[in-house]
Every structure is written in structure tokens, then in C-alpha cells.
């Protein structure tokens, strides 16, 4: 009977066995670092107001009239992987309204409408964000105008872009709930009660 002997691994053999293991460990470490970095970068928290828009549409005598607000400040904290933890605050300068002409702007900023001298800002503070599937979400919160506060909900979409993304959505606000348009302007037959607010916010992940 012939005895078979097994040679002991040489240092080169050991190196050959160790290299694949080291590569696997290195790849695993690199992947873990990439994932943790990606998680931190996923939180969107810096709104680029110069590339964002806050607009509105209402009907006067059955004719659609649109406009926009040019000065607002928005704060967001949004991670697509954790939408329930999202937060948003928007402060809007009411005198920054652009309703199509200087005369219209002065009228709407006046006492019967926004009364911007006494109530210069409108404010929205979120209370909840709910995922609806895909890139669709629903934002709920409280909006305050002219000293009155109401709960609203607004569906929106989030579209990833580079190191951030865009938020696009709309909701309907009833002006009578905030005494926007008093006296002769309280008649919703002339100026409709419903005002559609649209928003487009471009935001990025801050450092």
C-alpha cells in the first residue's frame, strides 16, 4: 500500500488564499461605507428658492387669473426612504404677490384682501407626510393667513435630480376661511372661493 502525503502550504500558497479573502473584506467595507454615505446624502434639506416657484390660479367672473409670489423661504427635511419623518416649513411675504399689474398687487395687498400691513406673512407648518406609492406623497399641515389657521393636505411628487430633487404639488385653498376678500369682495360669485395653489421646490442635500 502506498502512503499519500500532503504537503504543507507554502507562504505563497497562504498569500494566494489570503488575497481573495482580503478582497472580499475590502469590497464589503467599501460597500458599507458607500451605503452609509448614501444614506446621509439622501436627506434633502436645502431649498433653492431662486429655482423654485409658488403660483396660484383663481377665477374672477368665470375667467381664470394666475399669479405668483416672488419672496418666500422654505425649509425641508426629506428622505425618500423615511417619508414619515419628513418636515416642511414655508414663510411667504404677502406683499410679494404678482397678480399681473401694480394696481392689482396694491389692491390684493390691501386691508380687504391680505391686509399685508397688519399680517405681512403667511405660514405653513407640516404635521405629517404619507407615502402614496412610487414617487407620490401626501403632505398635511397647518396654514396661517390673516391670523386664521386651517388644516390642509396636498398631494405631491418627488423627482430625484443629481444631489437632490424637485417637489411638485398643488392644493385648493378657500379664501373665505381666511377672510381674504372682505366687504363687497366677500361675494364668491364675483371672485371664486377656491384658489388653487401650486408649488415647485428644487432642493438639494446639504453638507
C-alpha positions, 0 to 999 in steps of 0.5 A: 500500500502506498502512503499519500502525503500532503504537503504543507502550504507554502507562504505563497500558497497562504498569500494566494488564499489570503488575497481573495479573502482580503478582497472580499473584506475590502469590497464589503467595507467599501460597500458599507461605507458607500451605503452609509454615505448614501444614506446621509446624502439622501436627506434633502434639506436645502431649498433653492428658492431662486429655482423654485416657484409658488403660483396660484390660479383663481377665477374672477367672473368665470375667467381664470387669473394666475399669479405668483409670489416672488419672496418666500423661504422654505425649509425641508427635511426629506428622505425618500426612504423615511417619508414619515419623518419628513418636515416642511416649513414655508414663510411667504411675504404677502406683499410679494404677490404678482397678480399681473399689474401694480394696481392689482398687487396694491389692491390684493395687498390691501386691508380687504384682501391680505391686509399685508400691513397688519399680517405681512406673512403667511405660514405653513407648518407640516404635521405629517407626510404619507407615502402614496406609492412610487414617487407620490406623497401626501403632505398635511399641515397647518396654514396661517393667513390673516391670523386664521389657521386651517388644516390642509393636505396636498398631494405631491411628487418627488423627482430625484435630480443629481444631489437632490430633487424637485417637489411638485404639488398643488392644493385648493385653498378657500379664501373665505376661511381666511377672510381674504376678500372682505366687504363687497369682495366677500361675494364668491360669485364675483371672485371664486372661493377656491384658489388653487395653489401650486408649488415647485421646490428644487432642493438639494442635500446639504453638507 
